[in-house]
Amino acid sequence: MYEDTVKFIQKLYNTKEFIPLHKPRFIGNEKSYLNDAIDSTFVSSVGAYVDKFEKKFATYVGSRYAIATVNGTSALHIALILADVNRGDEVITQPLTFVATANAISYIGAKPVFVDVDIDTLGMSAKALNRFLELNCELVDNKCMNKVTHRQVKACVPMHTFGNPCRIDEIKTICKHWHITLVEDSAESLGSFLKDRHTGTFGKLGVFSFNGNKIITSGGGGVIVTDDEALAKVAKHLTTTAKVPHKFEYVHDDIGYNYRMPNLNAALLVAQLEKLNEFLEDKKELTFIYSEYFEKHNIKFVKSIKSSKSNCWLNAVIFRNIDERNNFLEYTNSNGIMTRPIWKMMNKLEMFKDAQCGDLSNSVWLEERVVNLPSSVRK
């Protein structure tokens, strides 16, 4: 079966050369806009393309404001600051995620707490979140207090894994009841919707990534979205070193961050955003072809849940056990097809090994079985 799969993927991409997991596609106005940005001499954090991208992005996802940053991790870092997360506070997230999610929490000096994911979405489980809060927390003066650690739970950061929306509407209801600020890690889910609402817009704040392997990219880049005008203004201020506007003086009124997206990166993203719908259609077709193939071979293919629409960023299969997974990974990667396992669980990493966790049975099961497949746009 493994040899057949290699040939199948080679045919999909019409090549016998190395096939990466997800490579960028620059088939629009990228070079034209880059040249325009260079000619303008505004290549750093001030320039027309940054403003243009923010407006176009906010319109696309349906948020009132978008603030562009240098990468998705910096976007999440600032979003957590805006959510009033401070040193010693706790932030609930999931153990199956890219390390940036937990890193951003740690930058503030806050403590990540890990709750389980759902088998079908691979994202945070609303049931697991509710169970953890009921068992471990209590409301004191409208604050969610952890009875075990005696710390306040300030925020919750679910992640939409591989672009597949989690049950974010249910998570939002739970967070509202427990007075926890919802911050969506939508790094992988540009173009994904739950019940006709774009991911990243359910929470008070949402963040996206434009790293080189994302569905659209500027090499790096991230963005914060929100409907709160006051938060948007603070986000812009903090990401531009908290500099007070003045014709010539350098006055800074807070500890700020040099997180503003450069105009060159934004020029790339404006062009990439113009092609997003084409990319989504191509990836939707690829996902359908993959699903038919793997279901024919009795291998579970990860699909988005009902009432949701995934951007199909990274396709994934779930093997029956870790041995089958490892054999598939070894064979495909040895034959020029890049596949990868899902991330190592965050609570198993040295820096997060002492973090409080709920029952993580689903995460453990998935960690041993999930493999990502080449998912690049083919056009």
C-alpha positions as a Markdown table, in Angstrom:
| # | Residue | x | y | z |
|---|---|---|---|---|
| 1 | Met | 0.0 | 0.0 | 0.0 |
| 2 | Tyr | 2.9 | 2.4 | 0.8 |
| 3 | Glu | 4.4 | 2.0 | -2.7 |
| 4 | Asp | 1.0 | 2.7 | -4.2 |
| 5 | Thr | 0.5 | 5.8 | -2.0 |
| 6 | Val | 3.9 | 7.2 | -3.2 |
| 7 | Lys | 2.9 | 6.7 | -6.8 |
| 8 | Phe | -0.5 | 8.2 | -6.1 |
| 9 | Ile | 0.9 | 11.4 | -4.6 |
| 10 | Gln | 3.5 | 11.7 | -7.4 |
| 11 | Lys | 0.7 | 11.5 | -9.9 |
| 12 | Leu | -1.3 | 14.2 | -8.0 |
| 13 | Tyr | 1.6 | 16.6 | -8.2 |
| 14 | Asn | 2.8 | 15.4 | -11.6 |
| 15 | Thr | 6.4 | 14.8 | -10.5 |
| 16 | Lys | 8.8 | 12.2 | -9.2 |
| 17 | Glu | 11.0 | 14.9 | -7.6 |
| 18 | Phe | 10.8 | 15.6 | -3.9 |
| 19 | Ile | 7.3 | 16.7 | -2.8 |
| 20 | Pro | 7.2 | 19.0 | 0.2 |
| 21 | Leu | 4.5 | 19.2 | 2.8 |
| 22 | His | 3.3 | 22.7 | 1.8 |
| 23 | Lys | 5.1 | 25.1 | -0.4 |
| 24 | Pro | 4.1 | 28.7 | -1.2 |
| 25 | Arg | 2.7 | 29.7 | -4.6 |
| 26 | Phe | 3.4 | 33.1 | -6.0 |
| 27 | Ile | 1.3 | 33.3 | -9.2 |
| 28 | Gly | -0.2 | 36.8 | -8.9 |
| 29 | Asn | 0.9 | 40.4 | -8.4 |
| 30 | Glu | 3.6 | 39.6 | -5.8 |
| 31 | Lys | 6.6 | 40.8 | -7.8 |
| 32 | Ser | 4.7 | 43.9 | -9.1 |
| 33 | Tyr | 3.7 | 45.0 | -5.6 |
| 34 | Leu | 7.1 | 44.3 | -4.2 |
| 35 | Asn | 8.7 | 46.5 | -6.8 |
| 36 | Asp | 6.2 | 49.2 | -6.1 |
| 37 | Ala | 7.0 | 49.0 | -2.4 |
| 38 | Ile | 10.7 | 49.1 | -3.1 |
| 39 | Asp | 10.3 | 52.1 | -5.4 |
| 40 | Ser | 8.3 | 53.9 | -2.7 |
| 41 | Thr | 11.3 | 53.5 | -0.4 |
| 42 | Phe | 8.8 | 52.6 | 2.4 |
| 43 | Val | 10.0 | 49.0 | 3.0 |
| 44 | Ser | 9.8 | 48.8 | 6.8 |
| 45 | Ser | 6.9 | 49.2 | 9.2 |
| 46 | Val | 5.5 | 52.3 | 7.6 |
| 47 | Gly | 3.9 | 52.0 | 4.1 |
| 48 | Ala | 0.7 | 51.9 | 2.1 |
| 49 | Tyr | 0.7 | 48.1 | 1.7 |
| 50 | Val | 0.5 | 47.5 | 5.5 |
| 51 | Asp | -2.7 | 49.6 | 5.8 |
| 52 | Lys | -4.1 | 48.2 | 2.6 |
| 53 | Phe | -3.6 | 44.6 | 3.8 |
| 54 | Glu | -5.1 | 45.3 | 7.2 |
| 55 | Lys | -8.3 | 46.7 | 5.6 |
| 56 | Lys | -8.6 | 43.9 | 3.1 |
| 57 | Phe | -8.0 | 41.2 | 5.7 |
| 58 | Ala | -10.5 | 42.6 | 8.1 |
| 59 | Thr | -13.1 | 42.7 | 5.4 |
| 60 | Tyr | -12.3 | 39.1 | 4.3 |
| 61 | Val | -12.7 | 37.5 | 7.8 |
| 62 | Gly | -15.5 | 39.8 | 8.9 |
| 63 | Ser | -13.8 | 41.7 | 11.7 |
| 64 | Arg | -13.9 | 45.4 | 12.3 |
| 65 | Tyr | -10.1 | 45.7 | 12.8 |
| 66 | Ala | -6.9 | 43.9 | 11.8 |
| 67 | Ile | -3.4 | 44.8 | 13.1 |
| 68 | Ala | -0.5 | 43.3 | 11.1 |
| 69 | Thr | 2.5 | 41.9 | 13.0 |
| 70 | Val | 5.8 | 40.3 | 12.1 |
| 71 | Asn | 4.6 | 36.7 | 12.8 |
| 72 | Gly | 1.8 | 34.8 | 14.4 |
| 73 | Thr | 3.6 | 34.2 | 17.7 |
| 74 | Ser | 4.0 | 38.0 | 18.2 |
| 75 | Ala | 0.3 | 38.4 | 17.3 |
| 76 | Leu | -0.7 | 35.9 | 20.0 |
| 77 | His | 1.7 | 37.5 | 22.5 |
| 78 | Ile | 0.1 | 40.9 | 22.1 |
| 79 | Ala | -3.4 | 39.4 | 22.0 |
| 80 | Leu | -2.8 | 37.8 | 25.4 |
| 81 | Ile | -1.5 | 41.2 | 26.8 |
| 82 | Leu | -4.7 | 42.8 | 25.5 |
| 83 | Ala | -6.7 | 40.0 | 27.2 |
| 84 | Asp | -5.1 | 41.3 | 30.5 |
| 85 | Val | -3.1 | 38.2 | 31.0 |
| 86 | Asn | -0.3 | 38.9 | 33.5 |
| 87 | Arg | 2.6 | 37.1 | 35.2 |
| 88 | Gly | 1.3 | 34.3 | 37.3 |
| 89 | Asp | -2.1 | 34.1 | 35.6 |
| 90 | Glu | -3.2 | 30.9 | 33.9 |
| 91 | Val | -4.2 | 30.3 | 30.2 |
| 92 | Ile | -6.1 | 27.2 | 29.2 |
| 93 | Thr | -5.0 | 25.7 | 25.8 |
| 94 | Gln | -4.6 | 22.4 | 24.1 |
| 95 | Pro | -1.6 | 20.0 | 24.3 |
| 96 | Leu | -1.7 | 19.2 | 20.6 |
| 97 | Thr | -0.6 | 22.4 | 19.0 |
| 98 | Phe | 2.5 | 24.1 | 17.5 |
| 99 | Val | 4.8 | 25.2 | 20.3 |
| 100 | Ala | 4.2 | 28.9 | 19.5 |
| 101 | Thr | 0.8 | 28.7 | 21.3 |
| 102 | Ala | 2.4 | 27.7 | 24.6 |
| 103 | Asn | 5.5 | 29.9 | 24.1 |
| 104 | Ala | 3.4 | 33.1 | 23.7 |
| 105 | Ile | 1.7 | 32.3 | 27.0 |
| 106 | Ser | 5.1 | 31.9 | 28.6 |
| 107 | Tyr | 6.5 | 35.2 | 27.3 |
| 108 | Ile | 4.2 | 37.0 | 29.7 |
| 109 | Gly | 5.1 | 34.8 | 32.6 |
| 110 | Ala | 1.7 | 33.1 | 32.6 |
| 111 | Lys | 1.2 | 29.4 | 33.1 |
| 112 | Pro | -0.4 | 27.2 | 30.3 |
| 113 | Val | -3.0 | 24.6 | 31.4 |
| 114 | Phe | -3.7 | 21.8 | 29.0 |
| 115 | Val | -7.1 | 20.3 | 28.3 |
| 116 | Asp | -8.0 | 17.6 | 25.8 |
| 117 | Val | -8.9 | 17.8 | 22.1 |
| 118 | Asp | -11.8 | 16.2 | 20.2 |
| 119 | Ile | -11.0 | 13.1 | 18.0 |
| 120 | Asp | -12.9 | 14.5 | 15.1 |
| 121 | Thr | -11.7 | 18.1 | 15.0 |
| 122 | Leu | -8.2 | 17.6 | 16.6 |
| 123 | Gly | -8.9 | 20.9 | 18.3 |
| 124 | Met | -9.8 | 21.8 | 21.8 |
| 125 | Ser | -12.8 | 19.8 | 23.2 |
| 126 | Ala | -15.6 | 21.9 | 24.7 |
| 127 | Lys | -16.6 | 19.0 | 26.8 |
| 128 | Ala | -13.0 | 18.6 | 28.2 |
| 129 | Leu | -12.8 | 22.3 | 28.9 |
| 130 | Asn | -16.1 | 22.3 | 30.8 |
| 131 | Arg | -15.1 | 19.2 | 32.7 |
| 132 | Phe | -11.8 | 20.7 | 33.7 |
| 133 | Leu | -13.4 | 23.9 | 34.9 |
| 134 | Glu | -16.1 | 22.1 | 36.9 |
| 135 | Leu | -13.6 | 19.9 | 38.6 |
| 136 | Asn | -10.8 | 22.4 | 39.3 |
| 137 | Cys | -12.2 | 25.9 | 39.3 |
| 138 | Glu | -14.7 | 28.2 | 41.0 |
| 139 | Leu | -16.0 | 31.7 | 40.4 |
| 140 | Val | -15.0 | 34.2 | 43.1 |
| 141 | Asp | -16.1 | 37.8 | 42.5 |
| 142 | Asn | -16.6 | 37.0 | 38.8 |
| 143 | Lys | -13.1 | 35.7 | 38.5 |
| 144 | Cys | -12.3 | 32.1 | 37.5 |
| 145 | Met | -10.0 | 30.8 | 40.2 |
| 146 | Asn | -8.1 | 27.5 | 40.0 |
| 147 | Lys | -8.8 | 25.7 | 43.4 |
| 148 | Val | -5.6 | 23.6 | 42.9 |
| 149 | Thr | -3.1 | 26.3 | 42.0 |
| 150 | His | -4.9 | 29.3 | 43.5 |
| 151 | Arg | -4.2 | 31.2 | 40.4 |
| 152 | Gln | -6.7 | 33.1 | 38.2 |
| 153 | Val | -7.6 | 31.6 | 34.8 |
| 154 | Lys | -7.6 | 34.7 | 32.6 |
| 155 | Ala | -7.8 | 33.4 | 29.1 |
| 156 | Cys | -8.5 | 30.3 | 26.9 |
| 157 | Val | -6.7 | 29.7 | 23.6 |
| 158 | Pro | -8.2 | 27.0 | 21.4 |
| 159 | Met | -6.4 | 26.3 | 18.1 |
| 160 | His | -8.1 | 25.3 | 14.8 |
| 161 | Thr | -5.9 | 22.4 | 13.9 |
| 162 | Phe | -4.7 | 22.1 | 10.3 |
| 163 | Gly | -7.5 | 24.5 | 9.4 |
| 164 | Asn | -10.3 | 22.4 | 10.7 |
| 165 | Pro | -12.6 | 24.5 | 12.9 |
| 166 | Cys | -13.0 | 23.2 | 16.5 |
| 167 | Arg | -16.3 | 23.6 | 18.3 |
| 168 | Ile | -15.5 | 27.2 | 19.0 |
| 169 | Asp | -19.1 | 28.3 | 19.5 |
| 170 | Glu | -19.5 | 25.9 | 22.4 |
| 171 | Ile | -16.1 | 27.0 | 23.8 |
| 172 | Lys | -17.2 | 30.6 | 23.6 |
| 173 | Thr | -20.3 | 29.9 | 25.7 |
| 174 | Ile | -18.3 | 28.1 | 28.4 |
| 175 | Cys | -15.7 | 30.9 | 28.5 |
| 176 | Lys | -18.5 | 33.5 | 28.9 |
| 177 | His | -20.0 | 31.6 | 31.9 |
| 178 | Trp | -16.6 | 31.3 | 33.6 |
| 179 | His | -15.6 | 34.9 | 32.9 |
| 180 | Ile | -12.6 | 33.8 | 30.8 |
| 181 | Thr | -11.4 | 35.8 | 27.8 |
| 182 | Leu | -11.5 | 33.8 | 24.6 |
| 183 | Val | -8.5 | 34.3 | 22.3 |
| 184 | Glu | -8.5 | 32.2 | 19.1 |
| 185 | Asp | -5.4 | 30.8 | 17.7 |
| 186 | Ser | -6.4 | 30.7 | 14.0 |
| 187 | Ala | -2.9 | 30.6 | 12.7 |
| 188 | Glu | -3.8 | 27.7 | 10.4 |
| 189 | Ser | -7.4 | 28.5 | 9.5 |
| 190 | Leu | -7.6 | 31.4 | 7.2 |
| 191 | Gly | -10.6 | 30.6 | 4.9 |
| 192 | Ser | -12.2 | 28.3 | 7.5 |
| 193 | Phe | -15.8 | 28.9 | 8.8 |
| 194 | Leu | -18.1 | 27.5 | 11.4 |
| 195 | Lys | -21.8 | 28.1 | 10.8 |
| 196 | Asp | -20.9 | 30.8 | 8.2 |
| 197 | Arg | -18.7 | 32.7 | 10.6 |
| 198 | His | -15.0 | 32.9 | 10.0 |
| 199 | Thr | -12.6 | 31.4 | 12.5 |
| 200 | Gly | -10.8 | 34.0 | 14.6 |
| 201 | Thr | -13.9 | 36.2 | 15.0 |
| 202 | Phe | -15.7 | 34.2 | 17.8 |
| 203 | Gly | -13.3 | 35.4 | 20.5 |
| 204 | Lys | -12.6 | 38.8 | 21.8 |
| 205 | Leu | -9.4 | 38.6 | 19.8 |
| 206 | Gly | -8.1 | 36.2 | 17.1 |
| 207 | Val | -4.7 | 35.7 | 15.5 |
| 208 | Phe | -3.5 | 34.4 | 12.2 |
| 209 | Ser | -0.1 | 33.4 | 10.8 |
| 210 | Phe | 1.5 | 33.9 | 7.4 |
| 211 | Asn | 4.6 | 31.8 | 7.8 |
| 212 | Gly | 6.1 | 30.3 | 4.7 |
| 213 | Asn | 4.1 | 27.1 | 5.0 |
| 214 | Lys | 0.7 | 28.8 | 5.4 |
| 215 | Ile | -2.1 | 29.0 | 2.9 |
| 216 | Ile | -1.0 | 32.5 | 2.0 |
| 217 | Thr | 2.4 | 33.8 | 3.1 |
| 218 | Ser | 4.7 | 36.8 | 3.3 |
| 219 | Gly | 7.6 | 34.6 | 4.4 |
| 220 | Gly | 6.6 | 35.6 | 8.0 |
| 221 | Gly | 3.8 | 37.7 | 9.2 |
| 222 | Gly | 0.8 | 37.6 | 11.5 |
| 223 | Val | -2.3 | 39.6 | 12.3 |
| 224 | Ile | -4.6 | 40.3 | 15.2 |
| 225 | Val | -8.3 | 40.7 | 14.6 |
| 226 | Thr | -10.9 | 42.2 | 16.9 |
| 227 | Asp | -14.2 | 44.1 | 16.9 |
| 228 | Asp | -13.1 | 46.2 | 19.8 |
| 229 | Glu | -11.9 | 49.7 | 18.7 |
| 230 | Ala | -10.1 | 50.4 | 22.0 |
| 231 | Leu | -8.2 | 47.1 | 21.9 |
| 232 | Ala | -7.3 | 47.6 | 18.2 |
| 233 | Lys | -5.7 | 51.0 | 19.0 |
| 234 | Val | -3.7 | 49.6 | 21.9 |
| 235 | Ala | -2.6 | 46.7 | 19.7 |
| 236 | Lys | -1.3 | 49.1 | 17.0 |
| 237 | His | 0.4 | 51.2 | 19.7 |
| 238 | Leu | 2.1 | 48.3 | 21.4 |
| 239 | Thr | 3.3 | 46.7 | 18.2 |
| 240 | Thr | 4.9 | 50.0 | 17.1 |
| 241 | Thr | 7.2 | 50.3 | 20.2 |
| 242 | Ala | 4.5 | 52.3 | 22.1 |
| 243 | Lys | 5.7 | 55.4 | 20.4 |
| 244 | Val | 3.6 | 58.5 | 21.0 |
| 245 | Pro | 2.8 | 60.2 | 17.6 |
| 246 | His | 5.0 | 63.3 | 17.1 |
| 247 | Lys | 6.6 | 65.0 | 14.1 |
| 248 | Phe | 10.1 | 64.5 | 15.3 |
| 249 | Glu | 10.4 | 63.5 | 19.0 |
| 250 | Tyr | 10.9 | 59.9 | 20.3 |
| 251 | Val | 8.5 | 59.5 | 23.3 |
| 252 | His | 7.3 | 56.1 | 24.4 |
| 253 | Asp | 4.7 | 55.7 | 27.1 |
| 254 | Asp | 4.7 | 52.0 | 27.7 |
| 255 | Ile | 6.9 | 48.9 | 27.2 |
| 256 | Gly | 6.3 | 48.3 | 23.5 |
| 257 | Tyr | 7.3 | 45.8 | 21.0 |
| 258 | Asn | 8.9 | 46.1 | 17.5 |
| 259 | Tyr | 6.2 | 43.8 | 16.1 |
| 260 | Arg | 4.8 | 45.8 | 13.2 |
| 261 | Met | 4.7 | 44.0 | 9.8 |
| 262 | Pro | 7.1 | 45.6 | 7.3 |
| 263 | Asn | 5.7 | 47.1 | 4.1 |
| 264 | Leu | 7.6 | 44.6 | 1.9 |
| 265 | Asn | 5.9 | 41.6 | 3.6 |
| 266 | Ala | 2.5 | 43.3 | 3.4 |
| 267 | Ala | 3.0 | 43.9 | -0.3 |
| 268 | Leu | 3.4 | 40.1 | -0.7 |
| 269 | Leu | 0.3 | 39.5 | 1.4 |
| 270 | Val | -1.9 | 41.9 | -0.6 |
| 271 | Ala | -1.1 | 39.9 | -3.7 |
| 272 | Gln | -1.5 | 36.5 | -2.0 |
| 273 | Leu | -4.9 | 37.6 | -0.6 |
| 274 | Glu | -6.1 | 38.3 | -4.1 |
| 275 | Lys | -5.4 | 34.6 | -4.9 |
| 276 | Leu | -6.8 | 33.1 | -1.7 |
| 277 | Asn | -10.1 | 31.9 | -3.1 |
| 278 | Glu | -8.4 | 30.2 | -6.0 |
| 279 | Phe | -6.0 | 28.5 | -3.5 |
| 280 | Leu | -9.0 | 27.3 | -1.4 |
| 281 | Glu | -10.8 | 25.8 | -4.4 |
| 282 | Asp | -7.7 | 23.9 | -5.5 |
| 283 | Lys | -7.1 | 22.6 | -1.9 |
| 284 | Lys | -10.8 | 21.6 | -1.6 |
| 285 | Glu | -10.4 | 19.4 | -4.7 |
| 286 | Leu | -7.2 | 17.9 | -3.4 |
| 287 | Thr | -8.8 | 17.0 | -0.1 |
| 288 | Phe | -11.7 | 15.3 | -1.9 |
| 289 | Ile | -9.3 | 13.2 | -4.0 |
| 290 | Tyr | -7.2 | 12.2 | -0.9 |
| 291 | Ser | -10.4 | 11.3 | 1.1 |
| 292 | Glu | -11.6 | 8.9 | -1.6 |
| 293 | Tyr | -8.2 | 7.3 | -1.9 |
| 294 | Phe | -7.6 | 6.7 | 1.8 |
| 295 | Glu | -11.1 | 5.6 | 2.6 |
| 296 | Lys | -10.8 | 3.0 | -0.2 |
| 297 | His | -7.7 | 1.7 | 1.7 |
| 298 | Asn | -9.6 | 1.7 | 5.0 |
| 299 | Ile | -7.4 | 4.4 | 6.5 |
| 300 | Lys | -9.3 | 7.2 | 8.4 |
| 301 | Phe | -9.1 | 10.5 | 6.7 |
| 302 | Val | -9.6 | 13.7 | 8.8 |
| 303 | Lys | -12.6 | 15.7 | 7.7 |
| 304 | Ser | -14.1 | 18.9 | 9.0 |
| 305 | Ile | -17.3 | 18.5 | 11.2 |
| 306 | Lys | -20.8 | 19.3 | 10.0 |
| 307 | Ser | -21.7 | 23.0 | 9.9 |
| 308 | Ser | -18.1 | 23.9 | 9.3 |
| 309 | Lys | -16.0 | 24.6 | 6.2 |
| 310 | Ser | -12.2 | 23.9 | 6.4 |
| 311 | Asn | -9.6 | 25.7 | 4.3 |
| 312 | Cys | -8.0 | 22.2 | 3.9 |
| 313 | Trp | -4.6 | 23.6 | 4.9 |
| 314 | Leu | -2.9 | 20.3 | 5.8 |
| 315 | Asn | -4.6 | 17.0 | 5.0 |
| 316 | Ala | -4.2 | 14.3 | 7.6 |
| 317 | Val | -4.9 | 10.6 | 8.1 |
| 318 | Ile | -5.2 | 8.6 | 11.3 |
| 319 | Phe | -3.5 | 5.2 | 11.4 |
| 320 | Arg | -4.6 | 2.3 | 13.6 |
| 321 | Asn | -1.5 | 2.3 | 15.7 |
| 322 | Ile | 1.9 | 3.8 | 16.2 |
| 323 | Asp | 3.7 | 1.1 | 14.3 |
| 324 | Glu | 1.6 | 1.6 | 11.1 |
| 325 | Arg | 2.2 | 5.4 | 11.5 |
| 326 | Asn | 5.9 | 5.0 | 11.8 |
| 327 | Asn | 6.2 | 2.6 | 8.9 |
| 328 | Phe | 4.2 | 5.0 | 6.7 |
| 329 | Leu | 6.4 | 7.9 | 7.7 |
| 330 | Glu | 9.6 | 6.0 | 7.1 |
| 331 | Tyr | 8.6 | 4.7 | 3.7 |
| 332 | Thr | 7.2 | 8.0 | 2.3 |
| 333 | Asn | 10.0 | 10.2 | 3.5 |
| 334 | Ser | 12.6 | 7.7 | 2.2 |
| 335 | Asn | 10.9 | 7.9 | -1.2 |
| 336 | Gly | 10.7 | 11.7 | -1.7 |
| 337 | Ile | 7.3 | 12.3 | -0.2 |
| 338 | Met | 7.3 | 14.6 | 2.8 |
| 339 | Thr | 4.9 | 13.5 | 5.5 |
| 340 | Arg | 5.1 | 14.3 | 9.2 |
| 341 | Pro | 3.5 | 13.2 | 12.5 |
| 342 | Ile | 1.4 | 15.6 | 14.5 |
| 343 | Trp | 3.3 | 17.6 | 17.1 |
| 344 | Lys | 4.7 | 16.1 | 20.3 |
| 345 | Met | 2.3 | 17.0 | 23.1 |
| 346 | Met | 3.2 | 20.3 | 24.8 |
| 347 | Asn | 3.1 | 18.8 | 28.3 |
| 348 | Lys | 5.7 | 16.3 | 27.2 |
| 349 | Leu | 8.2 | 19.0 | 26.4 |
| 350 | Glu | 10.7 | 19.8 | 29.1 |
| 351 | Met | 9.6 | 23.4 | 29.6 |
| 352 | Phe | 5.9 | 22.5 | 30.1 |
| 353 | Lys | 6.3 | 19.1 | 31.8 |
| 354 | Asp | 5.0 | 20.5 | 35.2 |
| 355 | Ala | 1.9 | 22.2 | 33.7 |
| 356 | Gln | -1.5 | 21.3 | 35.1 |
| 357 | Cys | -3.4 | 19.0 | 32.7 |
| 358 | Gly | -6.9 | 17.6 | 32.4 |
| 359 | Asp | -7.5 | 14.1 | 31.1 |
| 360 | Leu | -5.6 | 14.0 | 27.8 |
| 361 | Ser | -6.7 | 10.6 | 26.5 |
| 362 | Asn | -7.7 | 11.8 | 23.1 |
| 363 | Ser | -4.5 | 13.8 | 22.6 |
| 364 | Val | -2.4 | 10.8 | 23.6 |
| 365 | Trp | -4.3 | 8.6 | 21.1 |
| 366 | Leu | -4.0 | 11.0 | 18.3 |
| 367 | Glu | -0.3 | 11.8 | 18.9 |
| 368 | Glu | 0.5 | 8.2 | 18.1 |
| 369 | Arg | -1.6 | 8.0 | 14.9 |
| 370 | Val | -1.9 | 11.3 | 13.0 |
| 371 | Val | 0.2 | 11.9 | 9.9 |
| 372 | Asn | 0.1 | 15.0 | 7.6 |
| 373 | Leu | 0.2 | 14.6 | 3.8 |
| 374 | Pro | 1.6 | 16.9 | 1.1 |
| 375 | Ser | -1.1 | 19.6 | 0.7 |
| 376 | Ser | 0.4 | 22.3 | -1.5 |
| 377 | Val | -1.7 | 24.2 | -4.0 |
| 378 | Arg | -1.1 | 22.4 | -7.4 |
| 379 | Lys | -2.0 | 25.0 | -9.9 |
